[in-house]
Amino acid sequence: MSPVITLRPAEATGCAQAPVLRERGQREVFCGLTGIVWLHRKIQDAFFLVVGSRTCAHLLQSAAGVMIFAEPRFATAIIDERDLAGLADAHEELDRVVTRLLTRRGDIRTLFLVGSCPSEVIKLDLARAAQRLSQRFAPQVRVLNYSGSGIETTFTQGEDACLATLVPELPAQAPGAEPSLLVVGALADVVEDQFARLFAAIGVPSVHFLPARRSDSMPAVGPGTRFLLAQPFLADTARALIGRGAQRVAAPFPLGEEGTTAWLHAGAAAMGLAADRVESAVAAPRARTRLALERLKPALAGKRIFFFPDSQLEVPIARFLARELGMRLTEVGTPYLHREHLAEELAWLPASTRLSEGQDVERQLDRCRTLEPDLVVCGLGLANPLEAQGLTTKWAIELVFTPIHGYEQAADLAELFARPLRRRKLIAA
Ligand code: SF4
């Protein structure tokens, strides 16, 4: 059986065969620890313990905010000079920190030990620590580990690493179980609820989400599982699911009216349901979305946009902005271009789009300045200097902190790009 179900073969058009400019130079991206900001809100009985430095702690606290009144569900166990010099047994210290944490916080069911650059530099074996601590605290708490280090990654890979480490822990489907649909990728609860309602209206009998909101309701997986990726940055998670016998359903991503409709169609067809059931279930939200996007189109149509590689969401978002809002794509950069997972998206991109993968920030800055786009999507570190040079920017990280998937959020997604253009117009007036 093929691990991929292709229901809507990608047309051999657009950028499906386009050349890609590959760059391997200096990069300007956040590390995978950033994913904790949205993952700790999603898995409500999990705790993320970063084993890292004060820099890691600062990154997390400034990105997620310091919770003074609430019990936080993330923290950093600081590796100090004694650990770095090999004077202290880091494993003993970690056991002590974890024991104190789990004794005080009876609500924790999954503890993620999250590796960082410093823990990798001193070669702290967190997999061994997780195994040891899991045995000690089972069955109440499961201890898992993944790396959020920024040495070789970009920030959305933190979610991929976290979900990939969950996959071997998922229960096995009962033998002969009916096929079920699994949506993979952390979605805001409001978006997850909308998708669950839409699949129910279409008639899909059994839909689950990974990650689930609670550790004891993680979905079962097996050869009956058909999974739809909700995010384009989940390569390791997809591989792990296929390793458990699940089949990936090829589809564009559920961004914008067009992407959401095609994604729902692919999910329904994989479950053996006819297209007309989808059409009638989505008619009303589709019409609402089209109307809402029409209102925003005048602000965006014809505007030239440039993407620095950052979130890995660049290709589907560029497709949405070009096809549904008439924006013109100058360069679409992405940290990694997963041709298989992005096949349907690439086929939908205008053929003239310049694609780049990886980063060489100085060269990309030169190209950006030469092209003088109306809007630049980039990381926080590049935004201020570019604004100072007269360019209008949008922070890529907002695309993962804001609910943007599905019909009801399509206008909010478009608004994220319309707002900075409006602001620039007001400043210039
Ligand atoms: S994991 Fe590495 S890149 Fe991320 S905050 Fe810590 S030291 Fe910096």
Boltz pocket constraint, residues with backbone or C-beta under 6 A from the ligand:
constraints:
  - pocket:
      binder: B
      contacts: [[A, 31], [A, 32], [A, 33], [A, 52], [A, 53], [A, 55], [A, 56], [A, 57], [A, 59], [A, 115], [A, 116], [A, 117], [A, 118], [A, 148], [A, 149], [A, 150], [A, 151]]
      max_distance: 6.0
